[in-house]
Structure formats: C-alpha cells, structure tokens
Amino acid sequence: MESTGSYSESNDLTSKKRDFYFSIRENDAKLSLIERNSLSFLKEWTGCDGINVGSFGLLLNISSSDIDIGIGANPDDIERIRQSLEEKGCLFKAERVTRKIDQEGLCTSRFVYLFQIDGIDIDISVYLDTDLKILSQGLFKCRKEMSLEDRIEHVWQKNELKLSGNVSGYANYKIEPYEKFCKGFLWKPLEDKLQSSKEE
C-alpha cells in the first residue's frame, strides 16, 4: 500500500510537470507570430507554401526549441528553391536522408537551411512533395492521438535531459514521437543538433 507521503510527492511532481508544460505554452502566441512571418517570407522567396514539421507544431517544444518548416517541391523545382533561399541569405546546413523507397536501399533526401527571426532559429527543410505529404499525415496523426498527459510527460522528460547535459539521450528522446507516428522515415539524431546542444 502506497504511503500518504509518497502519494503526496507523486501529486506534487504531476502538478509540477503540468505547470511547466503550460508555462511553455504561454509562449505560443509569440512563436505562432514568428511562424506566420517565416511562412510569409518563404512564400515570397520561393513561391511555396510551407508547413510546421517540428516540435512546436506538435506542442512538444521546450524553451530552447527552434521552429521547423517543411517545403514540398517536385524534383525539377528543388534547385530553383534552393537557389532562392541562398540568395536571401539562408545558411545551408546539410543534405539529410529522409525516407527509404526500395529494398535496395535507395533513399530520398531533403535540403536543410537556416535563418532567424527575432533571435529564433528557423530550420527550413526542402522535401520532395511526396515525402512532405506522407510526413504531414503522420504529424496530423500525432496531433490527433497523442494525449495531453503524454505531451506533458514528453516535454518534461525532454527538458530534464536537456538540463542534465545528456546530449545523446536528449537527441534520441526528442525524435520518439516522430518514430511512432511518422513511420517509414529514417529518423536519427542530427549531428548539428548534437553539436548545438554541446555548445549551449
């Protein structure tokens, strides 16, 4: 039988986790404005409509999280979009493997760029339009099916790992919702994110 003290401590921790989660949500209006501005810029620069593909779009961000925007394009248009982003001063970060498309190991890839608005990093990933469509379906499933309690727990644990300096643990934990709801994609911790965490 659980002691009264243990029960009280458990309730206190649950309340602390909820309070922390909703303190993060207090920044939603500010981040939503930055997101809208970034989408407007990207539409002007590339002619493409972007979508949020990151933790903020799933309400799983912590205070240090960036905003991740995905742009979908047909293969013939990717180079034009990349050139437009570079002309606007966006920093090219990497080409990343996205999704395995056959048994021989052939994979698609995306091109990732960075710019900032009001000190917030905006990661732009240029996907094949078919990849972004599949990804958006998985993200919709995550938003629909992940409970508030699971969001609270995920954000709490992610922040604890960040504060502890457990770089690899943090990097692996933060992609777990993507692995669960966006199957078929090759999720793995990203080297630049690991390096960024080490430097903070």
C-alpha positions in Angstrom: 0.0 0.0 0.0 1.4 3.4 -1.0 2.1 5.7 1.9 0.4 9.1 2.1 3.8 10.8 1.8 4.6 9.0 -1.4 1.2 9.8 -2.8 1.6 13.4 -2.0 5.0 13.6 -3.6 3.7 11.9 -6.7 0.9 14.5 -6.9 3.3 17.3 -6.4 5.5 16.1 -9.2 2.5 15.7 -11.5 1.4 19.3 -10.8 5.0 20.5 -11.4 5.1 18.8 -14.7 1.7 20.3 -15.7 2.8 23.8 -14.6 6.0 23.5 -16.5 4.2 22.4 -19.7 1.7 25.2 -19.5 4.4 27.7 -18.8 5.9 26.7 -22.2 2.5 27.1 -23.8 2.4 30.8 -22.7 4.9 31.5 -25.5 2.6 30.0 -28.2 1.3 33.3 -29.3 4.7 34.8 -29.8 6.0 31.7 -31.6 2.9 31.5 -33.8 3.5 35.0 -35.0 7.2 34.2 -35.8 6.0 31.1 -37.6 3.4 33.1 -39.7 6.1 35.6 -40.6 8.6 32.9 -41.6 5.9 31.2 -43.8 5.1 34.5 -45.4 8.8 35.1 -46.1 9.2 31.6 -47.6 6.1 32.1 -49.8 7.6 35.4 -51.1 11.0 33.9 -51.6 10.2 30.6 -53.2 6.5 30.7 -54.2 5.9 27.6 -52.0 3.6 27.1 -49.0 5.4 25.7 -46.0 4.1 23.8 -43.0 5.4 23.3 -39.5 7.1 20.0 -39.2 8.8 20.5 -35.8 8.1 20.1 -32.1 6.2 23.4 -31.9 3.7 22.3 -34.4 3.1 19.2 -32.2 3.1 21.3 -28.9 6.1 19.3 -27.8 8.7 22.1 -27.8 10.8 23.4 -24.9 12.1 26.9 -24.4 15.3 26.3 -26.5 13.5 24.7 -29.4 13.6 26.1 -32.9 10.9 26.3 -35.5 11.0 23.7 -38.3 9.3 24.5 -41.6 8.9 22.0 -44.4 8.5 22.9 -48.1 7.5 20.3 -50.6 8.6 20.5 -54.2 8.7 18.3 -57.3 12.2 17.2 -58.2 12.6 19.6 -61.1 11.9 22.6 -58.9 14.2 21.8 -55.9 17.3 23.6 -57.4 15.3 26.7 -58.0 14.0 26.8 -54.4 17.5 26.1 -53.1 18.9 29.0 -55.1 16.2 31.3 -53.9 16.9 30.5 -50.3 20.6 31.1 -50.7 20.0 34.4 -52.5 18.0 35.5 -49.5 20.9 34.7 -47.2 19.7 31.4 -45.7 22.5 29.2 -44.4 22.7 25.8 -46.0 23.2 23.3 -43.2 23.0 19.8 -44.7 21.5 17.3 -47.1 19.8 14.7 -45.0 18.5 11.2 -45.8 14.7 11.2 -45.5 13.0 8.0 -46.5 13.9 4.6 -47.9 11.9 4.0 -51.1 13.0 0.5 -52.2 14.5 -2.8 -50.9 17.9 -1.9 -52.4 18.4 0.9 -50.0 17.6 3.8 -52.3 16.6 6.8 -50.2 15.2 10.3 -50.8 16.8 13.3 -49.2 15.9 16.8 -48.1 18.0 20.0 -48.0 18.1 22.0 -44.8 18.6 25.7 -44.4 18.6 28.2 -41.5 17.6 31.7 -40.9 16.5 33.7 -37.9 13.6 35.9 -36.9 13.8 37.8 -33.6 16.6 35.5 -32.4 14.6 32.3 -33.1 16.2 29.8 -35.4 14.0 28.8 -38.3 15.1 25.5 -39.9 13.7 25.1 -43.5 13.7 21.6 -45.0 13.1 21.3 -48.7 11.4 17.9 -49.2 10.2 16.1 -52.2 6.5 16.9 -52.3 5.6 13.2 -51.9 7.7 12.9 -48.8 6.2 16.0 -47.2 2.7 14.7 -47.9 3.5 11.5 -46.1 5.1 13.3 -43.3 2.2 15.7 -42.8 -0.1 12.8 -42.5 2.0 11.3 -39.7 2.2 14.7 -37.9 -1.6 15.0 -38.1 -1.9 11.6 -36.6 0.4 12.6 -33.7 -1.5 15.8 -33.0 -4.8 13.9 -33.0 -3.8 10.8 -31.0 -1.1 12.0 -28.5 -2.9 12.8 -25.2 -2.3 15.9 -23.2 -0.8 13.7 -20.4 1.7 12.2 -22.9 2.6 15.6 -24.2 3.2 16.9 -20.7 5.4 13.9 -19.9 7.4 14.1 -23.1 8.1 17.8 -22.7 9.1 17.3 -19.0 11.5 14.5 -19.8 13.0 16.2 -22.8 13.7 19.3 -20.8 15.2 17.2 -18.0 17.5 15.5 -20.4 18.5 18.9 -21.9 19.3 20.3 -18.4 21.3 17.2 -17.4 23.6 17.6 -20.3 22.8 14.2 -21.6 23.3 15.2 -25.3 22.7 11.8 -26.9 19.8 10.9 -24.6 18.1 14.2 -25.4 18.7 13.9 -29.1 17.3 10.4 -29.2 14.3 11.1 -26.9 13.1 14.2 -28.9 12.6 12.1 -32.1 10.5 9.4 -30.4 7.1 10.9 -31.4 8.3 11.1 -35.0 9.4 7.4 -34.9 6.0 6.4 -33.5 3.7 8.4 -35.7 5.7 9.0 -38.9 6.8 5.5 -39.8 8.9 4.9 -42.9 11.2 7.9 -42.3 14.8 7.4 -41.3 14.8 9.3 -38.1 18.1 9.7 -36.3 19.8 12.3 -34.1 21.3 15.1 -36.3 25.0 15.9 -35.9 24.4 19.7 -36.0 21.8 19.4 -33.3 24.1 17.4 -31.1 26.9 19.9 -31.6 24.5 22.8 -30.8 23.4 21.0 -27.6 27.1 20.6 -26.5 27.7 24.3 -27.1 24.8 25.5 -25.0 
